[in-house]
Amino acid sequence: MAEQDIHFLEDETVVKDMLEALDIKPAENILEIGPGTGIITKQLAATSAKVTAVEINNQFKERLDSINN
């Protein structure tokens, strides 16, 4: 099996710009696949949308569990 690299978005300005472009409404349901460190997840949760984040890598579980939505 091939080795897999993991790359993370770290620039919060980029995340804010992305979410602004999406114009997410508070009642929307958002599915985030592979939230990793949760940088996008935190900003999504701040929109008051219903966010479901699915991560298969257990090393991020504790950090993601700390993000309440």
VOKOLLUM-524971 format. One record per atom (N, C-alpha, C): residue number from 1; residue in three letters; atom name; y, z, x. Coordinates in Angstrom, 3 decimals, padded with zeros to 6 digits. Layout:
VOKOLLUM-524971
+------+--------+------+----------+----------+----------+
| firo | torkol | nuke |        y |        z |        x |
+------+--------+------+----------+----------+----------+
|  NUM |    ALA |   CA |        Y |        Z |        X |
...
+------+--------+------+----------+----------+----------+
This chain:
VOKOLLUM-524971
+------+--------+------+----------+----------+----------+
| firo | torkol | nuke |        y |        z |        x |
+------+--------+------+----------+----------+----------+
|    1 |    MET |    N | -001.173 |  000.000 |  000.836 |
|    1 |    MET |   CA |  000.000 |  000.000 |  000.000 |
|    1 |    MET |    C |  001.247 |  000.000 |  000.889 |
|    2 |    ALA |    N |  002.242 | -000.753 |  000.514 |
|    2 |    ALA |   CA |  003.474 | -000.857 |  001.291 |
|    2 |    ALA |    C |  004.299 |  000.420 |  001.176 |
|    3 |    GLU |    N |  004.961 |  000.764 |  002.273 |
|    3 |    GLU |   CA |  005.853 |  001.918 |  002.267 |
|    3 |    GLU |    C |  007.082 |  001.601 |  001.427 |
|    4 |    GLN |    N |  007.557 |  002.594 |  000.698 |
|    4 |    GLN |   CA |  008.712 |  002.391 | -000.162 |
|    4 |    GLN |    C |  009.908 |  003.154 |  000.374 |
|    5 |    ASP |    N |  011.048 |  002.511 |  000.420 |
|    5 |    ASP |   CA |  012.287 |  003.168 |  000.809 |
|    5 |    ASP |    C |  013.017 |  003.618 | -000.440 |
|    6 |    ILE |    N |  013.736 |  004.710 | -000.314 |
|    6 |    ILE |   CA |  014.540 |  005.212 | -001.411 |
|    6 |    ILE |    C |  015.995 |  005.153 | -000.976 |
|    7 |    HIS |    N |  016.837 |  004.587 | -001.823 |
|    7 |    HIS |   CA |  018.262 |  004.481 | -001.537 |
|    7 |    HIS |    C |  019.029 |  005.142 | -002.673 |
|    8 |    PHE |    N |  020.069 |  005.895 | -002.317 |
|    8 |    PHE |   CA |  020.820 |  006.639 | -003.317 |
|    8 |    PHE |    C |  022.268 |  006.206 | -003.351 |
|    9 |    LEU |    N |  022.797 |  006.142 | -004.556 |
|    9 |    LEU |   CA |  024.221 |  005.936 | -004.765 |
|    9 |    LEU |    C |  024.890 |  007.288 | -004.550 |
|   10 |    GLU |    N |  025.883 |  007.354 | -003.680 |
|   10 |    GLU |   CA |  026.525 |  008.625 | -003.361 |
|   10 |    GLU |    C |  028.015 |  008.651 | -003.679 |
|   11 |    ASP |    N |  028.585 |  007.515 | -003.976 |
|   11 |    ASP |   CA |  030.026 |  007.428 | -004.194 |
|   11 |    ASP |    C |  030.351 |  007.681 | -005.669 |
|   12 |    GLU |    N |  030.930 |  008.858 | -005.951 |
|   12 |    GLU |   CA |  031.223 |  009.215 | -007.342 |
|   12 |    GLU |    C |  032.263 |  008.297 | -007.977 |
|   13 |    THR |    N |  033.120 |  007.704 | -007.163 |
|   13 |    THR |   CA |  034.108 |  006.763 | -007.692 |
|   13 |    THR |    C |  033.417 |  005.538 | -008.270 |
|   14 |    VAL |    N |  032.389 |  005.069 | -007.604 |
|   14 |    VAL |   CA |  031.619 |  003.917 | -008.096 |
|   14 |    VAL |    C |  030.946 |  004.285 | -009.420 |
|   15 |    VAL |    N |  030.383 |  005.486 | -009.491 |
|   15 |    VAL |   CA |  029.718 |  005.938 | -010.723 |
|   15 |    VAL |    C |  030.728 |  005.998 | -011.870 |
|   16 |    LYS |    N |  031.888 |  006.591 | -011.626 |
|   16 |    LYS |   CA |  032.915 |  006.685 | -012.670 |
|   16 |    LYS |    C |  033.352 |  005.304 | -013.136 |
|   17 |    ASP |    N |  033.509 |  004.372 | -012.199 |
|   17 |    ASP |   CA |  033.888 |  003.003 | -012.565 |
|   17 |    ASP |    C |  032.799 |  002.331 | -013.407 |
|   18 |    MET |    N |  031.533 |  002.551 | -013.035 |
|   18 |    MET |   CA |  030.420 |  001.971 | -013.797 |
|   18 |    MET |    C |  030.415 |  002.495 | -015.220 |
|   19 |    LEU |    N |  030.558 |  003.809 | -015.366 |
|   19 |    LEU |   CA |  030.501 |  004.406 | -016.696 |
|   19 |    LEU |    C |  031.707 |  004.026 | -017.535 |
|   20 |    GLU |    N |  032.840 |  003.877 | -016.906 |
|   20 |    GLU |   CA |  034.030 |  003.421 | -017.636 |
|   20 |    GLU |    C |  033.805 |  002.008 | -018.183 |
|   21 |    ALA |    N |  033.192 |  001.153 | -017.383 |
|   21 |    ALA |   CA |  032.914 | -000.219 | -017.814 |
|   21 |    ALA |    C |  031.900 | -000.248 | -018.964 |
|   22 |    LEU |    N |  030.986 |  000.719 | -018.988 |
|   22 |    LEU |   CA |  029.975 |  000.769 | -020.049 |
|   22 |    LEU |    C |  030.541 |  001.272 | -021.375 |
|   23 |    ASP |    N |  031.635 |  002.013 | -021.325 |
|   23 |    ASP |   CA |  032.278 |  002.532 | -022.544 |
|   23 |    ASP |    C |  031.268 |  003.251 | -023.445 |
|   24 |    ILE |    N |  030.603 |  004.244 | -022.899 |
|   24 |    ILE |   CA |  029.572 |  004.995 | -023.614 |
|   24 |    ILE |    C |  030.198 |  005.893 | -024.674 |
|   25 |    LYS |    N |  029.645 |  005.855 | -025.862 |
|   25 |    LYS |   CA |  030.105 |  006.670 | -026.981 |
|   25 |    LYS |    C |  029.290 |  007.965 | -027.049 |
|   26 |    PRO |    N |  029.876 |  009.060 | -027.525 |
|   26 |    PRO |   CA |  029.181 |  010.352 | -027.567 |
|   26 |    PRO |    C |  027.848 |  010.339 | -028.318 |
|   27 |    ALA |    N |  027.702 |  009.554 | -029.343 |
|   27 |    ALA |   CA |  026.471 |  009.563 | -030.139 |
|   27 |    ALA |    C |  025.375 |  008.652 | -029.573 |
|   28 |    GLU |    N |  025.655 |  007.946 | -028.489 |
|   28 |    GLU |   CA |  024.673 |  006.994 | -027.950 |
|   28 |    GLU |    C |  023.519 |  007.702 | -027.242 |
|   29 |    ASN |    N |  022.363 |  007.042 | -027.259 |
|   29 |    ASN |   CA |  021.194 |  007.491 | -026.512 |
|   29 |    ASN |    C |  021.106 |  006.673 | -025.230 |
|   30 |    ILE |    N |  020.988 |  007.360 | -024.106 |
|   30 |    ILE |   CA |  020.931 |  006.705 | -022.798 |
|   30 |    ILE |    C |  019.603 |  007.041 | -022.142 |
|   31 |    LEU |    N |  018.891 |  006.048 | -021.644 |
|   31 |    LEU |   CA |  017.664 |  006.242 | -020.884 |
|   31 |    LEU |    C |  017.951 |  005.854 | -019.443 |
|   32 |    GLU |    N |  017.838 |  006.822 | -018.550 |
|   32 |    GLU |   CA |  018.057 |  006.563 | -017.129 |
|   32 |    GLU |    C |  016.717 |  006.621 | -016.408 |
|   33 |    ILE |    N |  016.342 |  005.526 | -015.781 |
|   33 |    ILE |   CA |  015.079 |  005.446 | -015.051 |
|   33 |    ILE |    C |  015.357 |  005.709 | -013.577 |
|   34 |    GLY |    N |  014.654 |  006.673 | -013.008 |
|   34 |    GLY |   CA |  014.803 |  006.984 | -011.594 |
|   34 |    GLY |    C |  016.140 |  007.595 | -011.231 |
|   35 |    PRO |    N |  016.502 |  008.725 | -011.845 |
|   35 |    PRO |   CA |  017.810 |  009.330 | -011.589 |
|   35 |    PRO |    C |  017.979 |  009.933 | -010.197 |
|   36 |    GLY |    N |  016.885 |  010.122 | -009.481 |
|   36 |    GLY |   CA |  016.992 |  010.625 | -008.107 |
|   36 |    GLY |    C |  017.746 |  011.929 | -008.024 |
|   37 |    THR |    N |  018.869 |  011.936 | -007.295 |
|   37 |    THR |   CA |  019.644 |  013.160 | -007.082 |
|   37 |    THR |    C |  020.479 |  013.548 | -008.287 |
|   38 |    GLY |    N |  020.627 |  012.675 | -009.255 |
|   38 |    GLY |   CA |  021.323 |  013.003 | -010.493 |
|   38 |    GLY |    C |  022.811 |  012.713 | -010.516 |
|   39 |    ILE |    N |  023.315 |  011.987 | -009.539 |
|   39 |    ILE |   CA |  024.755 |  011.710 | -009.497 |
|   39 |    ILE |    C |  025.214 |  010.943 | -010.742 |
|   40 |    ILE |    N |  024.432 |  009.984 | -011.181 |
|   40 |    ILE |   CA |  024.782 |  009.246 | -012.400 |
|   40 |    ILE |    C |  024.475 |  010.098 | -013.623 |
|   41 |    THR |    N |  023.385 |  010.838 | -013.581 |
|   41 |    THR |   CA |  022.972 |  011.686 | -014.695 |
|   41 |    THR |    C |  024.073 |  012.685 | -015.062 |
|   42 |    LYS |    N |  024.668 |  013.320 | -014.054 |
|   42 |    LYS |   CA |  025.746 |  014.298 | -014.304 |
|   42 |    LYS |    C |  026.917 |  013.647 | -015.020 |
|   43 |    GLN |    N |  027.295 |  012.456 | -014.581 |
|   43 |    GLN |   CA |  028.420 |  011.767 | -015.211 |
|   43 |    GLN |    C |  028.060 |  011.302 | -016.623 |
|   44 |    LEU |    N |  026.814 |  010.872 | -016.816 |
|   44 |    LEU |   CA |  026.366 |  010.489 | -018.159 |
|   44 |    LEU |    C |  026.413 |  011.689 | -019.100 |
|   45 |    ALA |    N |  025.953 |  012.834 | -018.632 |
|   45 |    ALA |   CA |  025.947 |  014.044 | -019.457 |
|   45 |    ALA |    C |  027.369 |  014.438 | -019.854 |
|   46 |    ALA |    N |  028.323 |  014.175 | -018.985 |
|   46 |    ALA |   CA |  029.719 |  014.514 | -019.278 |
|   46 |    ALA |    C |  030.306 |  013.661 | -020.399 |
|   47 |    THR |    N |  029.659 |  012.555 | -020.740 |
|   47 |    THR |   CA |  030.143 |  011.685 | -021.821 |
|   47 |    THR |    C |  029.752 |  012.207 | -023.199 |
|   48 |    SER |    N |  028.925 |  013.228 | -023.256 |
|   48 |    SER |   CA |  028.386 |  013.798 | -024.494 |
|   48 |    SER |    C |  027.351 |  012.892 | -025.154 |
|   49 |    ALA |    N |  026.930 |  011.846 | -024.467 |
|   49 |    ALA |   CA |  025.835 |  011.014 | -024.962 |
|   49 |    ALA |    C |  024.530 |  011.787 | -024.789 |
|   50 |    LYS |    N |  023.497 |  011.403 | -025.507 |
|   50 |    LYS |   CA |  022.171 |  012.001 | -025.352 |
|   50 |    LYS |    C |  021.479 |  011.273 | -024.213 |
|   51 |    VAL |    N |  021.266 |  011.980 | -023.100 |
|   51 |    VAL |   CA |  020.715 |  011.364 | -021.897 |
|   51 |    VAL |    C |  019.277 |  011.816 | -021.689 |
|   52 |    THR |    N |  018.371 |  010.848 | -021.521 |
|   52 |    THR |   CA |  017.000 |  011.121 | -021.131 |
|   52 |    THR |    C |  016.797 |  010.483 | -019.769 |
|   53 |    ALA |    N |  016.474 |  011.304 | -018.777 |
|   53 |    ALA |   CA |  016.277 |  010.813 | -017.418 |
|   53 |    ALA |    C |  014.801 |  010.945 | -017.065 |
|   54 |    VAL |    N |  014.207 |  009.864 | -016.572 |
|   54 |    VAL |   CA |  012.788 |  009.850 | -016.222 |
|   54 |    VAL |    C |  012.665 |  009.637 | -014.719 |
|   55 |    GLU |    N |  012.098 |  010.639 | -014.044 |
|   55 |    GLU |   CA |  011.932 |  010.593 | -012.595 |
|   55 |    GLU |    C |  010.489 |  010.947 | -012.255 |
|   56 |    ILE |    N |  009.820 |  010.122 | -011.458 |
|   56 |    ILE |   CA |  008.426 |  010.388 | -011.105 |
|   56 |    ILE |    C |  008.294 |  011.156 | -009.787 |
|   57 |    ASN |    N |  009.382 |  011.265 | -009.043 |
|   57 |    ASN |   CA |  009.354 |  011.942 | -007.759 |
|   57 |    ASN |    C |  009.685 |  013.421 | -007.964 |
|   58 |    ASN |    N |  008.702 |  014.291 | -007.770 |
|   58 |    ASN |   CA |  008.864 |  015.721 | -008.042 |
|   58 |    ASN |    C |  009.892 |  016.404 | -007.156 |
|   59 |    GLN |    N |  010.251 |  015.800 | -006.031 |
|   59 |    GLN |   CA |  011.217 |  016.456 | -005.146 |
|   59 |    GLN |    C |  012.599 |  016.576 | -005.784 |
|   60 |    PHE |    N |  012.849 |  015.821 | -006.842 |
|   60 |    PHE |   CA |  014.144 |  015.874 | -007.522 |
|   60 |    PHE |    C |  014.123 |  016.714 | -008.792 |
|   61 |    LYS |    N |  012.962 |  017.204 | -009.190 |
|   61 |    LYS |   CA |  012.806 |  017.894 | -010.473 |
|   61 |    LYS |    C |  013.759 |  019.073 | -010.648 |
|   62 |    GLU |    N |  013.813 |  019.975 | -009.683 |
|   62 |    GLU |   CA |  014.650 |  021.169 | -009.826 |
|   62 |    GLU |    C |  016.122 |  020.807 | -009.981 |
|   63 |    ARG |    N |  016.582 |  019.869 | -009.183 |
|   63 |    ARG |   CA |  017.982 |  019.455 | -009.270 |
|   63 |    ARG |    C |  018.276 |  018.820 | -010.624 |
|   64 |    LEU |    N |  017.374 |  017.968 | -011.105 |
|   64 |    LEU |   CA |  017.588 |  017.308 | -012.383 |
|   64 |    LEU |    C |  017.488 |  018.282 | -013.550 |
|   65 |    ASP |    N |  016.584 |  019.255 | -013.444 |
|   65 |    ASP |   CA |  016.447 |  020.256 | -014.508 |
|   65 |    ASP |    C |  017.706 |  021.098 | -014.656 |
|   66 |    SER |    N |  018.496 |  021.183 | -013.601 |
|   66 |    SER |   CA |  019.720 |  021.998 | -013.654 |
|   66 |    SER |    C |  020.858 |  021.273 | -014.396 |
|   67 |    ILE |    N |  020.670 |  019.989 | -014.673 |
|   67 |    ILE |   CA |  021.692 |  019.209 | -015.399 |
|   67 |    ILE |    C |  021.382 |  019.329 | -016.874 |
|   68 |    ASN |    N |  022.203 |  020.050 | -017.591 |
|   68 |    ASN |   CA |  021.992 |  020.242 | -019.025 |
|   68 |    ASN |    C |  022.696 |  019.164 | -019.819 |
|   69 |    ASN |    N |  022.044 |  018.714 | -020.866 |
|   69 |    ASN |   CA |  022.660 |  017.733 | -021.772 |
|   69 |    ASN |    C |  022.383 |  018.162 | -023.185 |
+------+--------+------+----------+----------+----------+
